Amino acid sequence: MNSIRIHNEIGEVTEDLQPVSSFRDLSKGQVNARVKQRIAENFGRAADSYDQAAILQKRVAARTMLGLPAQLRSKYLNSKGLQPSQCILDLGTGTGLHSLTLAGRYDDAVVIGMDLAMGMLQFARENTSHPRVRWCSGDIESIPFQSNAVDLIYSSLAIQWCSFEKVLCEVSRVLKPGGTFVFSTLAEGSLKELDKAWSLAGEKDRVNRFDSFEVQKQCLNGSDLIRQAFSLKTETLFYPDVITMLRSLKSLGVNTVLADKGGLLTRRKLEALKQAYEQVRQPEGLPLTYQVIYGVLQKPH
């Protein structure tokens, strides 16, 4: 009976712990498309369980919103010399909770929640309702908006799946002059305990990599946006055991492994991971650390 339980646990937590595909003989564009497809599928499947599991995401979103401007200050006149309606874009809206918060904070603005995962958008449409909130399917690296169209862009823990350089380029294009980009993303050192435990268990490339804080800062310095705030903060969650941790990652849709290695997680590998992770157990439980970047940028007038 115990062997069946372990087998089921492996199946539950590792469905997408395999690499996205075998990338040999694929172009860079094909690889990128497959990665995005897998990410969208995983987040879409996680829609029903996301809000309950999103402890870190809610904590980071609350801190990210501290960077929101008191009022929208962008200045832009359309071809008729009129000030258009104010517009806010929530990149990676997920289940839509932050879009509702933004609509409540800015009384005169239309808020558009955009996400690549259709499952998330469907959940948002069915479970949230606000007269000034709209939903849109789109890729953060290629935002489906005209230039100089948005007063404020907000994004919490979504752009780490993208090229930071492409994100900054698109944000700069879409924002109105004087518009603000308020965001959080992940940096190198995130999931370090899980990465080390996998290494001790004899496995490589089981954890996604993120650019360092300095690399992302350099990328920002090379963009057209003005840096108002850009800081790094460590956030740590604790779990009672490895299985609970892996289930949580899957419930959040973040269990895609983008490296071209890994393979299936067998019972032997799982047991080796458990033993390795126990070496860093603390009184609160098994730690899982995230290095979170918080930023506030402005497009020049």
GIZI-V673984 format. One record per backbone hydrogen bond with DSSP energy under -0.5 kcal/mol. NH is the residue of the N-H (numbers start at 1). CO is the residue of the C=O. If there is no record, write none. Layout:
BEGIN
nh = <NH,NH>
co = <CO,CO>
END
This chain:
BEGIN
nh = <5,6,7,8,9,10,11,12,13,14,17,20,23,26,31,32,33,34,35,36,37,38,39,40,41,42,43,44,45,46,47,49,50,51,53,54,55,58,59,60,61,62,63,64,65,66,67,68,75,78,81,84,84,88,89,90,90,91,91,92,93,93,96,100,101,102,103,104,105,106,107,109,110,111,112,113,113,114,114,115,118,121,122,123,124,125,126,127,128,133,134,136,138,139,142,143,145,148,149,149,150,151,152,153,154,155,157,157,158,161,162,164,167,168,169,170,171,172,173,174,175,176,178,179,180,181,182,182,183,184,185,187,188,190,191,192,195,196,197,198,199,200,201,202,203,216,217,218,219,220,221,222,223,226,228,228,229,231,233,235,237,239,245,246,247,248,249,250,251,252,253,254,257,257,258,261,263,266,270,271,272,273,274,275,276,277,278,279,280,281,282,285,286,287,288,290,292,292,293,294,295,296,297,298,299,300>
co = <1,2,3,4,5,6,7,8,9,10,14,257,21,23,27,28,29,30,31,32,33,34,35,36,37,38,39,40,41,42,44,46,46,47,49,50,53,54,55,56,57,58,59,60,61,63,64,65,177,82,78,76,82,110,152,88,112,89,154,114,90,114,93,96,97,98,99,100,101,102,105,106,86,132,88,111,134,90,112,136,116,117,118,119,120,121,122,123,124,130,111,113,115,142,139,140,143,173,146,174,174,87,87,180,89,182,155,184,184,158,159,162,163,164,165,166,167,168,169,170,171,150,299,176,151,297,153,180,295,155,293,291,211,187,289,189,191,192,193,194,195,196,197,199,198,212,213,214,215,216,217,218,220,298,226,296,296,294,292,290,288,286,241,242,243,244,245,246,247,248,250,249,16,18,256,259,261,264,266,267,268,269,270,271,272,273,274,276,277,278,285,282,239,285,237,235,233,290,185,231,183,229,181,226,179,224>
END
